[in-house]
Amino acid sequence: MKISYSIPTLFCFLLFISCTGNGDSWTAEHGYGPVTETLELGEISESKALEGAQIFASYCAACHTMTASISGPALGRTVNHRTPEFIVNYTVEPRENRMNHPIGQELADQYPGIMTNTGVSVEEAIAVLEYMRFFAEFGEEPGE
């Protein structure tokens, strides 16, 4: 009797571990937030980058620039070492990522101010991402 229970139990345990591992792997690379699948970005759009620059000026520029740290890190090269999904998730859910993600905790040690949840939507965060991609690629603001 023990063998008949052990095999299904082992199977369920292994299934649970494999499912949990995939979720943890995604979160480790892409952060906590609403983006749970790979973003298909395509070529950089200058018009979308301009839209992102306006959103950035409204919600982000008090603490961030592309080239210098203020109370938050400079963001101009962030796209070179973070996934697009991580950037969008961190933008939309900054508190969750700061408290629970290792990168957020590392940033908390470097920058003591807390990034507030601005209410930026996923679409707006993607536009800001496009602005960051434009700056990283061309080294200038869109429209210059």
DRENDO-1510 file (C-alpha; in Angstrom, 1 decimal, always signed):
<recs>
REC; n; res; u; v; w
REC; 1; MET; +0.0; +0.0; +0.0 .
REC; 2; LYS; +2.8; +2.5; +0.8 .
REC; 3; ILE; +4.2; +2.1; -2.7 .
REC; 4; SER; +0.9; +3.0; -4.4 .
REC; 5; TYR; +0.7; +6.2; -2.4 .
REC; 6; SER; +4.4; +7.1; -2.7 .
REC; 7; ILE; +4.5; +7.1; -6.5 .
REC; 8; PRO; +1.6; +9.6; -7.0 .
REC; 9; THR; +2.9; +11.7; -4.1 .
REC; 10; LEU; +6.4; +11.8; -5.6 .
REC; 11; PHE; +4.9; +12.7; -9.0 .
REC; 12; CYS; +2.8; +15.6; -7.5 .
REC; 13; PHE; +5.8; +16.8; -5.6 .
REC; 14; LEU; +8.0; +16.9; -8.7 .
REC; 15; LEU; +5.3; +18.6; -10.7 .
REC; 16; PHE; +5.0; +21.2; -8.0 .
REC; 17; ILE; +8.7; +21.8; -7.9 .
REC; 18; SER; +8.9; +22.2; -11.7 .
REC; 19; CYS; +6.0; +24.7; -11.8 .
REC; 20; THR; +7.3; +26.7; -8.9 .
REC; 21; GLY; +10.8; +26.8; -10.4 .
REC; 22; ASN; +9.5; +28.3; -13.6 .
REC; 23; GLY; +7.7; +31.0; -11.8 .
REC; 24; ASP; +10.6; +31.9; -9.6 .
REC; 25; SER; +12.9; +31.9; -12.7 .
REC; 26; TRP; +10.6; +34.4; -14.5 .
REC; 27; THR; +10.4; +36.6; -11.4 .
REC; 28; ALA; +14.1; +36.5; -10.9 .
REC; 29; GLU; +14.8; +37.8; -14.4 .
REC; 30; HIS; +11.7; +39.9; -15.0 .
REC; 31; GLY; +10.6; +41.2; -11.6 .
REC; 32; TYR; +7.2; +41.3; -10.0 .
REC; 33; GLY; +4.3; +42.9; -11.8 .
REC; 34; PRO; +1.7; +42.6; -14.5 .
REC; 35; VAL; +4.0; +41.6; -17.4 .
REC; 36; THR; +4.2; +37.8; -17.3 .
REC; 37; GLU; +5.1; +37.1; -20.9 .
REC; 38; THR; +8.0; +38.3; -23.1 .
REC; 39; LEU; +7.3; +41.8; -24.7 .
REC; 40; GLU; +7.6; +41.9; -28.4 .
REC; 41; LEU; +9.2; +45.3; -29.0 .
REC; 42; GLY; +10.5; +45.4; -32.6 .
REC; 43; GLU; +12.5; +48.4; -33.9 .
REC; 44; ILE; +12.8; +51.5; -31.9 .
REC; 45; SER; +10.0; +54.0; -32.6 .
REC; 46; GLU; +11.0; +57.6; -32.3 .
REC; 47; SER; +7.3; +58.7; -32.0 .
REC; 48; LYS; +6.8; +56.2; -29.2 .
REC; 49; ALA; +10.0; +57.4; -27.6 .
REC; 50; LEU; +8.8; +61.0; -27.7 .
REC; 51; GLU; +5.6; +59.9; -25.9 .
REC; 52; GLY; +7.7; +58.1; -23.4 .
REC; 53; ALA; +9.9; +61.2; -22.9 .
REC; 54; GLN; +6.8; +63.2; -22.0 .
REC; 55; ILE; +5.6; +60.5; -19.5 .
REC; 56; PHE; +9.2; +60.4; -18.1 .
REC; 57; ALA; +9.2; +64.2; -17.6 .
REC; 58; SER; +5.9; +64.0; -15.8 .
REC; 59; TYR; +6.4; +61.1; -13.5 .
REC; 60; CYS; +10.1; +60.2; -13.3 .
REC; 61; ALA; +12.4; +63.2; -13.9 .
REC; 62; ALA; +12.1; +64.4; -10.3 .
REC; 63; CYS; +14.3; +61.5; -9.3 .
REC; 64; HIS; +15.9; +60.2; -12.5 .
REC; 65; THR; +17.7; +61.4; -15.5 .
REC; 66; MET; +19.3; +59.4; -18.3 .
REC; 67; THR; +22.8; +60.4; -17.5 .
REC; 68; ALA; +23.1; +61.2; -13.8 .
REC; 69; SER; +21.9; +59.9; -10.5 .
REC; 70; ILE; +19.7; +62.2; -8.5 .
REC; 71; SER; +17.7; +60.4; -5.7 .
REC; 72; GLY; +17.4; +57.4; -8.0 .
REC; 73; PRO; +19.8; +55.8; -10.5 .
REC; 74; ALA; +20.6; +57.2; -14.0 .
REC; 75; LEU; +18.4; +55.2; -16.4 .
REC; 76; GLY; +20.1; +55.9; -19.8 .
REC; 77; ARG; +21.8; +52.5; -20.1 .
REC; 78; THR; +19.4; +50.4; -18.0 .
REC; 79; VAL; +18.1; +48.6; -21.1 .
REC; 80; ASN; +21.6; +47.2; -21.6 .
REC; 81; HIS; +21.5; +45.1; -18.4 .
REC; 82; ARG; +17.8; +44.6; -17.5 .
REC; 83; THR; +15.1; +42.9; -19.4 .
REC; 84; PRO; +12.3; +45.0; -20.9 .
REC; 85; GLU; +9.8; +43.1; -18.8 .
REC; 86; PHE; +11.8; +43.9; -15.6 .
REC; 87; ILE; +11.9; +47.6; -16.5 .
REC; 88; VAL; +8.1; +47.7; -17.1 .
REC; 89; ASN; +7.3; +45.6; -14.0 .
REC; 90; TYR; +9.5; +47.8; -11.8 .
REC; 91; THR; +8.0; +51.0; -13.2 .
REC; 92; VAL; +4.4; +49.8; -12.6 .
REC; 93; GLU; +5.1; +48.0; -9.3 .
REC; 94; PRO; +8.1; +49.7; -7.7 .
REC; 95; ARG; +7.2; +49.0; -4.1 .
REC; 96; GLU; +6.7; +45.3; -4.7 .
REC; 97; ASN; +10.0; +45.0; -6.5 .
REC; 98; ARG; +11.9; +47.1; -4.0 .
REC; 99; MET; +10.7; +45.0; -1.1 .
REC; 100; ASN; +10.8; +41.6; -2.6 .
REC; 101; HIS; +13.2; +41.4; -5.5 .
REC; 102; PRO; +17.0; +41.1; -5.0 .
REC; 103; ILE; +17.7; +43.9; -7.5 .
REC; 104; GLY; +15.2; +46.2; -5.8 .
REC; 105; GLN; +16.7; +45.4; -2.4 .
REC; 106; GLU; +20.2; +46.2; -3.9 .
REC; 107; LEU; +18.8; +49.5; -5.2 .
REC; 108; ALA; +17.3; +50.3; -1.8 .
REC; 109; ASP; +20.8; +50.0; -0.3 .
REC; 110; GLN; +22.2; +52.4; -2.9 .
REC; 111; TYR; +19.3; +54.9; -3.0 .
REC; 112; PRO; +17.5; +55.4; +0.3 .
REC; 113; GLY; +14.4; +57.2; -1.2 .
REC; 114; ILE; +11.4; +55.0; -2.0 .
REC; 115; MET; +10.2; +55.1; -5.6 .
REC; 116; THR; +6.5; +55.9; -5.3 .
REC; 117; ASN; +3.8; +54.1; -7.3 .
REC; 118; THR; +2.9; +56.8; -9.8 .
REC; 119; GLY; -0.1; +55.0; -11.3 .
REC; 120; VAL; +1.6; +54.7; -14.6 .
REC; 121; SER; -0.1; +52.0; -16.8 .
REC; 122; VAL; +1.7; +49.2; -18.5 .
REC; 123; GLU; +1.2; +51.0; -21.8 .
REC; 124; GLU; +2.8; +54.2; -20.4 .
REC; 125; ALA; +5.6; +52.2; -18.9 .
REC; 126; ILE; +6.3; +50.6; -22.3 .
REC; 127; ALA; +6.5; +54.1; -23.8 .
REC; 128; VAL; +9.0; +55.1; -21.1 .
REC; 129; LEU; +10.9; +51.9; -22.0 .
REC; 130; GLU; +10.9; +53.0; -25.6 .
REC; 131; TYR; +12.4; +56.3; -24.5 .
REC; 132; MET; +15.1; +54.5; -22.6 .
REC; 133; ARG; +15.8; +52.3; -25.6 .
REC; 134; PHE; +16.1; +55.3; -27.9 .
REC; 135; PHE; +18.5; +57.0; -25.5 .
REC; 136; ALA; +20.6; +53.9; -25.1 .
REC; 137; GLU; +20.8; +53.4; -28.9 .
REC; 138; PHE; +21.3; +56.9; -30.1 .
REC; 139; GLY; +22.8; +58.7; -27.0 .
REC; 140; GLU; +20.3; +61.6; -27.3 .
REC; 141; GLU; +16.8; +62.6; -26.7 .
REC; 142; PRO; +14.2; +61.8; -29.3 .
REC; 143; GLY; +13.4; +64.7; -31.6 .
REC; 144; GLU; +16.8; +66.2; -31.5 .
</recs>
